[in-house]
Amino acid sequence: MKKAIIIGSGIAGLAAALRLKKKGYQVSVFEKNGYAGGKLHAIELGGYRFDLGPSLFTLPHLIDELHQLFPNVEVDFNYIKKKTACHYFWEDGTSFEAPADLENFAVKAAEIFDEKQNTLSKYLQNSKMKYESTKSLFLEKSLHKSNTYFSKQTLKAILKIPFLGINNTLDQENKKFSNPKLNQLFNRYATYNGSSPYLTPGIMSMIPYLELGLGTYYPQGGMHRISQSLFELAQKVGVEFRFRESVKKINHSNNKVTGVTTEKGTHDADIVLCNMDVFPTYRQLLQDIKAPEKTLKQERSSSALIFYWGIKKSFPQLDLHNILFSENYKAEFEAIFNNKSLYEDPTVYINITSKQSPQDAPKGCENWFVMINTPGDYGQNWENLVIKAKKNILSKIKRCLNIDVEELIDVEYVLTPQGIEKNTSSYRGALYGAASNNKFAAFLRHPNFNKTIGNLYHVGGSVHPGGGIPLCLLSAKITADLIPNTNA
Ligand SMILES: Cc1cc2nc3c(=O)[nH]c(=O)nc-3n(C[C@H](O)[C@H](O)[C@H](O)COP(=O)(O)OP(=O)(O)OC[C@H]3O[C@@H](n4cnc5c(N)ncnc54)[C@H](O)[C@@H]3O)c2cc1C
């Protein structure tokens, strides 16, 4: 039986393990932590459960596909479709419960923001066109293999290029709305891949279609069930997991991978898939080959500062996803990307899973995941920044929601960019690998295979097609498609 080693059990590592098992490989996953899931992890604190990382779940069929690879193996994984995408709040008292449905969104947004319904409908249809005409080229295939460019779908995507908004920024693309609040609302989608709306290309206006057209979902039991159900499935089908065993070196000979060396020993393999961020992969595990410096120099995506608060009260005006918008969005992104600092009036995201799973908090209480976008770790004094940010967030909540939340905080846990890097080895604590702050970013991402070492592959948020759960799952799929079945 041919042997495959996977370095890391993030969502892409788990998906790749299942896909290679299906292809007939004997699969071992080496994970430096004592648990599977990487960023998709959870904690319990004083009777509250918190998902530590992702909170928004789209394209659930990509998880179903993995379960369906082994139809006779039962693992519990269920999810519900949300009717409401997000509750938005501004300081002037405007609030908007955004329906997760294109038509209803256009009707309701037209009413709240005094915008023409037709302008909104056209924008959302354009978002759909952008997604549908480019997904097969940019999201489902390797951009680094020549045969990608000789398909009918690629030709279709290339013909659409003049209509994709590639030469505009997302903000310019969103200037068509007369109400600046709508511009801000649609600019927010740049953060779904850790970029700035004032830099990322207008093609990113396809993202609203994912959420409002294809839907937003909630996995029963929380986001952690995504990684846990894949981990359970992998164990049941015979994938071996070696926890607390960090890989120190990728071994190769005559430009072909031969295995890995961990802190406990050397292990041979026919193929190796690396789910570790590409930056530390080259700097730590592949010090003996020339690194692709241009790729590694790409600007990193934003990171986050998250306060996990158990709150001794419940708030009917809040839902699963809530956003309190900054008064000056442009200044906020300049602080994050230009000054590598935090803005004093941050946009605050509050995720409350106890709205969907009441068992996530004691009766009458809520589990608040309170996040602001931040730069990565460039050596800032995070201890000071956490103190300042907490003050600014509490004051923002007071101004937007009229809630004095400080006295209601029952338990607290804090995660900084440094903590994210420590937990998962993501360079600078980036949430999504490289930022998409220019129109060439997609082509600059690291390929899913190694150009120097044969049979060495790369999956996860730092490689093609990018970060976020759906793209990480697609990276595992693209990579598995490059690898032959063991009997081929
Ligand atoms: C706070 C936060 C919020 C987010 N919100 C969302 C969201 O709402 N929706 C969304 O889709 N995405 C979101 N993301 C992004 C998403 O979580 C990531 O893109 C995705 O989970 C990355 O998965 P990955 O497979 O690349 O690996 P990671 O999750 O980064 O895991 C890599 C794994 O490799 C292991 N590892 C690293 N080095 C070694 C080594 N040398 N040896 C052995 N093991 C090693 C690590 O311990 C880790 O387990 C968020 C991320 C964070 C942190």
The ligand as an SDF file (V2000), in Angstrom:
LIG
                    3D

 53 58  0  0  0  0  0  0  0  0999 V2000
  -10.6930   34.0090   14.3920 C   0  0  0  0  0  0  0  0  0  0  0  0
  -10.9220   33.4160   13.0260 C   0  0  0  0  0  0  0  0  0  0  0  0
  -12.1100   33.6380   12.3750 C   0  0  0  0  0  0  0  0  0  0  0  0
  -12.3210   33.0910   11.1050 C   0  0  0  0  0  0  0  0  0  0  0  0
  -13.5590   33.2300   10.5260 N   0  0  0  0  0  0  0  0  0  0  0  0
  -13.8540   32.4800    9.4260 C   0  0  0  0  0  0  0  0  0  0  0  0
  -15.2060   32.3370    9.0060 C   0  0  0  0  0  0  0  0  0  0  0  0
  -16.1210   32.8760    9.6230 O   0  0  0  0  0  0  0  0  0  0  0  0
  -15.4580   31.5650    7.9160 N   0  0  0  0  0  0  0  0  0  0  0  0
  -14.4550   30.9190    7.2400 C   0  0  0  0  0  0  0  0  0  0  0  0
  -14.7460   30.2210    6.2560 O   0  0  0  0  0  0  0  0  0  0  0  0
  -13.1560   31.0300    7.6460 N   0  0  0  0  0  0  0  0  0  0  0  0
  -12.8450   31.7690    8.7250 C   0  0  0  0  0  0  0  0  0  0  0  0
  -11.5620   31.8150    9.2010 N   0  0  0  0  0  0  0  0  0  0  0  0
  -10.4790   31.2310    8.3850 C   0  0  0  0  0  0  0  0  0  0  0  0
  -10.4300   29.7160    8.5010 C   0  0  0  0  0  0  0  0  0  0  0  0
  -10.4650   29.3480    9.8470 O   0  0  0  0  0  0  0  0  0  0  0  0
   -9.1260   29.2010    7.9000 C   0  0  0  0  0  0  0  0  0  0  0  0
   -8.9680   29.6850    6.5720 O   0  0  0  0  0  0  0  0  0  0  0  0
   -9.0620   27.6950    7.8570 C   0  0  0  0  0  0  0  0  0  0  0  0
   -9.5920   27.0990    9.0000 O   0  0  0  0  0  0  0  0  0  0  0  0
   -7.5940   27.3010    7.6770 C   0  0  0  0  0  0  0  0  0  0  0  0
   -7.4800   25.9120    7.5930 O   0  0  0  0  0  0  0  0  0  0  0  0
   -6.1430   25.2210    7.1540 P   0  0  0  0  0  0  0  0  0  0  0  0
   -6.4980   23.8500    6.7040 O   0  0  0  0  0  0  0  0  0  0  0  0
   -5.3790   26.0690    6.2170 O   0  0  0  0  0  0  0  0  0  0  0  0
   -5.2400   25.0500    8.4340 O   0  0  0  0  0  0  0  0  0  0  0  0
   -5.1360   25.5670    9.9180 P   0  0  0  0  0  0  0  0  0  0  0  0
   -6.4630   25.6120   10.5620 O   0  0  0  0  0  0  0  0  0  0  0  0
   -4.2830   26.7640    9.9730 O   0  0  0  0  0  0  0  0  0  0  0  0
   -4.3620   24.3340   10.5640 O   0  0  0  0  0  0  0  0  0  0  0  0
   -3.0260   24.0030   10.2750 C   0  0  0  0  0  0  0  0  0  0  0  0
   -2.6870   22.8270   11.1810 C   0  0  0  0  0  0  0  0  0  0  0  0
   -1.3400   22.4320   10.9490 O   0  0  0  0  0  0  0  0  0  0  0  0
   -0.7270   22.1620   12.1980 C   0  0  0  0  0  0  0  0  0  0  0  0
    0.7160   22.3090   12.0290 N   0  0  0  0  0  0  0  0  0  0  0  0
    1.3750   23.4450   11.6570 C   0  0  0  0  0  0  0  0  0  0  0  0
    2.6890   23.2000   11.5860 N   0  0  0  0  0  0  0  0  0  0  0  0
    2.8640   21.8840   11.8850 C   0  0  0  0  0  0  0  0  0  0  0  0
    4.0120   21.0310   11.9540 C   0  0  0  0  0  0  0  0  0  0  0  0
    5.2400   21.4830   11.6720 N   0  0  0  0  0  0  0  0  0  0  0  0
    3.8260   19.7340   12.2970 N   0  0  0  0  0  0  0  0  0  0  0  0
    2.5770   19.2510   12.5680 C   0  0  0  0  0  0  0  0  0  0  0  0
    1.4680   20.0240   12.5210 N   0  0  0  0  0  0  0  0  0  0  0  0
    1.6090   21.3160   12.1730 C   0  0  0  0  0  0  0  0  0  0  0  0
   -1.3250   23.2090   13.1230 C   0  0  0  0  0  0  0  0  0  0  0  0
   -1.1770   22.8580   14.4910 O   0  0  0  0  0  0  0  0  0  0  0  0
   -2.7950   23.1880   12.6670 C   0  0  0  0  0  0  0  0  0  0  0  0
   -3.5350   22.2190   13.3480 O   0  0  0  0  0  0  0  0  0  0  0  0
  -11.2980   32.3530   10.4710 C   0  0  0  0  0  0  0  0  0  0  0  0
  -10.0830   32.1390   11.1330 C   0  0  0  0  0  0  0  0  0  0  0  0
   -9.8950   32.6430   12.4180 C   0  0  0  0  0  0  0  0  0  0  0  0
   -8.6020   32.3610   13.1400 C   0  0  0  0  0  0  0  0  0  0  0  0
  1  2  1  0
  2  3  1  0
  2 52  2  0
  3  4  2  0
  4  5  1  0
  4 50  1  0
  5  6  2  0
  6  7  1  0
  6 13  1  0
  7  8  2  0
  7  9  1  0
  9 10  1  0
 10 11  2  0
 10 12  1  0
 12 13  2  0
 13 14  1  0
 14 15  1  0
 14 50  1  0
 15 16  1  0
 16 17  1  0
 16 18  1  0
 18 19  1  0
 18 20  1  0
 20 21  1  0
 20 22  1  0
 22 23  1  0
 23 24  1  0
 24 25  2  0
 24 26  1  0
 24 27  1  0
 27 28  1  0
 28 29  2  0
 28 30  1  0
 28 31  1  0
 31 32  1  0
 32 33  1  0
 33 34  1  0
 33 48  1  0
 34 35  1  0
 35 36  1  0
 35 46  1  0
 36 37  1  0
 36 45  1  0
 37 38  2  0
 38 39  1  0
 39 40  1  0
 39 45  2  0
 40 41  1  0
 40 42  2  0
 42 43  1  0
 43 44  2  0
 44 45  1  0
 46 47  1  0
 46 48  1  0
 48 49  1  0
 50 51  2  0
 51 52  1  0
 52 53  1  0
M  END
$$$$
